[in-house]
Amino acid sequence: MLYQFRPSFVGTLVTICCIPLFIKLGMWQYIKAEQKQALQAQYDASATHQAEAIPSHLSNLEDLRYKQIEVSGEYVKEYQILLDNQVEGETAGYHVITPLKIDGKDEMVLVDRGWIVASDNHADLPEVDVPTGTQKVLGQIWVPSNKFFTLSPPQVTKGQWQTLWQNMDMDAFAKAVPIKVLPVVIRMSPENQGGFVRNWIRPDDRIATHLGYAYQWFGFAFAAFGIYLFVGFKRGKQASIN
């Protein structure tokens, strides 16, 4: 029997659509892994440097990511927030974000003092102590993402501060307080006093997962092409012998 390549129209159409899609999804995951590897390199390099004061000009925030920072000031308790949907292990809770009025400057920087557990009734927010007097904070700069989905922005009205926030919306926070807020957050060092649970996630935390997904999508593309060839070859009529 002779075999001829006679793919169906539907099979060809599905293959033409699926293979580029699978490759695109694989590249998306692979690029995310590469980006996290680059961030991890930046993280490791910053960890070896001495702590510095916050720069006067914050023009390029990406260059400041993960830098070791030391700053002194007083916490502003009335503008403290709890960042919702934060998980430690398998337990839900909040990150405590407290603004620090920087000594000698008319501006604040937000300090992530770590994770606390949520109560069984999510409507009951915990009371969080705030140290008083001048505080020295040592930590690492975190640049919050501005790419997040929220059903509604925080509703902050005069005389009524909203403590629970779904996302770290820096623009909304800056508009809600009467003093300038720097566009970065300091993640407090685990050695610093006045904080809570601080098991900060490393940038390379999910690199293996992204690579696994990438190879999986590339495998789907290869499998789709193999199936297309296998199904496309059909037996023809046997050649006659004179």
Secondary structure, DSSP 4 states (H G I P E B T S, - for coil): --EEE---HHHHHHHHHHHHHHHHHHHHHHHHHHHHHHHHHHHHHHHTSPPBPPPS----HHHHTT-EEEEEEEE-GGG-EEEEEEEETTEEEEEEEEEEEETTSSEEEEEEEEEEEPPSSTTSPPP-----SEEEEEEEEE---S----SS----BTTB---EESS--HHHHHHHSSSEEEEEEEEE-TTSSS--B--PPPGGGGHHHHHHHHHHHHHHHHHHHHHHHHHHEEE-PPPP--
